[in-house]
C-alpha cells in the first residue's frame, strides 16, 4: 500500500486520512475534464491509501443500454464485465441510487461473486453534473464488515466533489 502521494504522508486515523486524500484527489484532478481519467485516478488513489481495499473501481452506466453497468477503471483482480441494474450490490446501488454498505457479501441476496475472496463491500452511486447516474464506485474487502459510516460519508463526499 502506498502511503504517500508526492511526499504527503497520510494520517493513520480513517476520517483524517479520507480528509487529506479528498484534498489530494481534488488537487491532482484540478483542470482535468475527462471522466475516464478522473475515475482511473480516484480508483488508484483510493486503492493505494487503504489496506482494507481489496478491489476498487467503477462500473459505468452503459449509455446504449441505460439499465446496465459495464466495468470501468479499476484496481484489483478481474472485475465482472457487465452488471444489470438491480442485480447484486452494484446493481442494487444503481437501481436505488443509494449507497450500499454490506458487512457480509455472501449473505446479500443475489450477490455476484466476481472474486470469491471478497467478504464485504461498499458501493456508492456516482452522479454527473446534471444529477444523472453515471457510474457506481465499488470497493471490496477480504475482511468482513470492513466498511462503516465513515467510509460511506467520505466516499460520497469525494465522489460528489469529483463528478458532480
N, C-alpha and C positions, 0 to 999 in steps of 0.2 A: 504494500500500500504506500503510495507516495504521500508524504506528509507535508510537502511544501510545493508552492507554485511560486516561482521566481524568488526564492529566499523567504517567502512568507511561511512561517510555521503555524499550523492550525491549532487552535486551543483543544484541550482534551475533552472538556465538558461539551456535551452534544449540542445544546442550544447555542452556545458561543461559537462552536465550530460551524454550525449552519449559518450564523450571522456573518461570520468572517468569509465563509465560502460564497454567500449571496453577494457580498460586495465584490469579491474577486471575479465571480462569473459576470457580473454587470460590467466590470472594468475590461475584461477580456473581450466581451461581445459588443462593446460600445462601437456603434457605427456599422456593425455587420448586419445587413438586411436578409441574408439568405437563411431560410428556415432549416435546411439540412445542416448547414454549418453550425447554426445555433444549437440544434438538437445534438449533433455529434459532440460539440464542446461541453454542453451540460452533462451528457451521459458520461463522458470521460472524466470531467472534474468531480462529479459525484462519486463515481466508481472508485476513484483514486483517493477519496477523502474519508471513507468509512469502511472499516474492516468487516462489518457485518453485511455489506452489499456484495452479493454473490453474482447477480445478473442485473444490469442497469441499462434500460434503453426505452426507446419509443416505438409504439405501434401507431402508425399514421392512418387516418381515415382515408380510404381509397375513394377518390372523387368519382371514379367510374361506377362504383357500386353503392356508395353512400351509407351502407349499413354493415360495412366490413372494414376491419383493420388489417393493414399489411405491415410487416416488420420494417422498421426504420433504423436509424443509427443506434447502435448499442455496444456495450462492453460485456463480454462473458462468453459462455458456451453458445452453441447453435440455438437460435430462437425459433419459435413457431413462425411459419411464413404468413399465415392468414388466420384471423380470428373473427368470427361473426359477432355482431352486437348481441349482447345477452348471453353469450357463451363464456364460461369460465370467469375468472376475476377481471381480466382486461375487458372482455365483452360486457360484463355487468357494469363496470365503471363507465364504459362508453354509452351504454343504453340509458343509464340512470343519471349520467353527468355528475356523479358524486364519487368522492374518494372512497376506496375500499381498503380497509386495514384488516388483514386476515392472519390470525395467530397460527392457524394450522391449515395449510392449503389442502391437505388430504381430507379434511372434514368439510371443505367447501363444495356445495352441490355443483356438479358439472365442471370441476377443476380440470384444466388442461395441463397435463404434465409434460412441458417442453423439456425439462430436465428433472429427473426423479429425485435429485439431491435437494431441491428447493423444499423448505419446510414452512416458511411464512412469506408474506408478500404484502406490498402496498402498491396500489395503482391509483394514479392521480390524473383526472382529466386535464387536458391542455386546451385552452381556448384562445382563438385568434383575436385580432383587434376588433372585429365586429361581433365578438361574443360567440362565434361558432366553434363547435368542437373540431379541432384539427388533429388531435392525437391523444394518446394516453401515455404517461410515463409509468413504466413497470419496473419495480425494484424487488428482487427476490433475495432471500437469505437462507442459508443452510440451517440456521438456528430457529427453533420455534419461537413465536411471539417476539420477533426481533424489532418490530415497529410499533410506535406508540403515538400519542397525541403530539409530541414534539416533532417527530418526523412528518406527520400529516400537516401540521401548521406551517413548517418551514418549506416543505416541498411545494405546497400550494402557493406560498408566497413567492418563492423563487420562480416558479413557472408563470405566475401572473406577471411578474416584473419582466420576465424574459420574452413572453409571447403575446401578451395582451396589449 
